[in-house]
Amino acid sequence: MAIPRDFINELVARTDIVDLIERKVPLKKAGKNYAACCPFHSEKSPSFTVSRDKQFYHCFGCGAHGNAIDFVMEYDRLDFPDAIEELAGQLGLEVPREHGNGPRRDEGLSRDLYQLMEAAANYFQSQLKHHPQQQQVNDYVAKRGLSAEIVEQFGIGYAPDGWDNILNTLGKSSDAQEKLLAAGMLIANDQGRRYDRFRDRLMFPIRDRRGRVVAFGGRVLGDGTPKYLNSPETPIFHKGNELYGLYELRQKHRDPQRVMIVEGYMDVVALAQFGIDYAVASLGTSTTSEQFQMLLRSAKEVVCCYDGDNAGKEAAWRAMETALPLMKPGDTVRFMFLAQGEDPDSTVRKVGKAEFEQLIDRAITIEELLFNGLTEQHGADKASLAKHASSLIEKIQDEVLQNMMLEQLASRLRMDNAEQMKRMLGLKSRQQKRLSSPSLKGRGTPLRLAIALLVQQPNLGYQMPPQPALKHLKMPGVALLIELLDLTRASTMTSAQLLEHYRDTEQFSTLKKVAQWEHQVADEHLQQGFKESLVWLNNQYIEQRYQALSMKQDLTREEKVQLQKLISAMKAQH
């Protein structure tokens, strides 16, 4: 299910990026643009600029750049669909969905489920305060050392004992009961009887990145089983996509330096009670790539906390394999192992905040986990160690980080450098891999200038006559120019809209770079510079075609006529 491209274009067109950013970052007029200190890194003098004409922002200090959607994603730490929802909500728009061949999502049902889950959270919180058994429950909460402030911060509640509390409170109609079933709050047995999923449990609402309750975790108060019970997968809850406590963390810290991932929600609230309020939980599953992406977007340092037994070490290794392809230079992922039989909840109660944070500071790096683990597995067999290491390091998408890891591997194997290691292992650099694919070459070439001008001023292409010669020009990157000309010829658009068209494509990063490129063409000469670039490219085709025909023997009559025309055209150039 996807959001229609036309809606995204309309959203970008209707959102004024200056107004959007100014609600969160004070802007000052600076010529025809606006300036501020960058919200994405610390600086004393403004290097962050916002263009109303291009509907684009750029920081000359840290390189952050993009359109309104990018700003919401980066500033509010939201994924693309959530950023679209946020912008649409500000404009009072409903986000439509395109349905493919897969199962359809009922948007009306989803809205109802969000409201239903919020009502359930309120019910559980009221029961913690007013239920006849509330004293017993609050004694348990006090025994666990949770303060009233922490209970309120995380919205902790109580599901009373009994089979039909939620059923009778929120399921008074058959339609409401169907939705409670869809939300995982009710269970239907084989005889069709419906009853509450959560009974006599301390309840922890699980919120998504926008703060909406999407699920619950329940901790049994006595010795019943299971000890912990989570909501099942539902239309609004996919446990691999959520992290318990992430919303609460962001409410406390706009830009946390560190985030720690633990296994359970009781660990999160216990750590918060002791002032370690930067923990989140993976809801009992192995950490997924979606969860790691959220973590790396939230903070530069991610600490993964596991038990020190074999199961904990295996879980850490799986997490390392998940994290490696997602990392980039500057990211830090570390691994912390607790004493066997201990968890963060029990450990922090025994040692306190200061000593627990010392344990965090001593957590090993992802490189240490990788190489120590490989040494344990392969011992002195350097060949098998190198082969296994290369299969993991090759997954790293960022070439700088990949080379750093290869340097460490080379050092451990007493080889000269990463390049020698690559040759030995038969690894190609990403630059070598890209040579076979079309790219935009040359910082100052007419082709690069034409693309840059068109990206920065899409109106240059509006109603531009077709350029048939370009389709026959053999030059890396010309296909992208043709595509841009076709897009901008049909309608007027801003740079932000044009770039949004290429999100999730291979060309997106290239176009974002040229959108910031200082081409040194004065505003009054933009049209002339663009046309001169196109003329140069058309002339390149003429020369290529002339070379091809002049070297060919036994020309046809049509080819001879074409060659004469090409010779005349080339003379006219001079």
Secondary structure, DSSP 8 states (H G I E B T S, - for coil): -B--HHHHHHHHHH--HHHHHHTTS--EEETTEEEE--TTS--SS--EEEETTTTEEEETTT--EE-HHHHHHHHTT--HHHHHHHHHHHHT-----B--SS----HHHHHHHHHHHHHHHHHHHHHHHHSTTHHHHHHHHHHTT--HHHHHHTT-EEE-SSSSHHHHHH--SHHHHHHHHHTTSEEE-TT--EEES--SEEEEEEE-TTS-EEEEEEEESSS-SSSEEE---BTTB-GGG--BTHHHHHHH-SS-SEEEEES-HHHHHHHHHTT---EEE-TTS---HHHHHHHHHH-SEEEEEEESSHHHHHHHHHHHHHHGGG--TT-EEEEEEE-TT--HHHHHHHHHHHHHHHHHHT-EEHHHHHHHHHHHHHTT-HHHHHHHHHHHHTT---HHHHHHHHHHHHHHTT-S-HHHHHHHHT---HHHHHTTS-----TT-HHHHHHHHHHH-GGGGTT----GGGGG---TTHHHHHHHHHHHHHS---HHHHHHHTTTSTTHHHHHHHHH------GGGHHHHHHHHHHHHHHHHHHHHHHHHHT-SS--HHHHHHHHHHHHHHHHH-
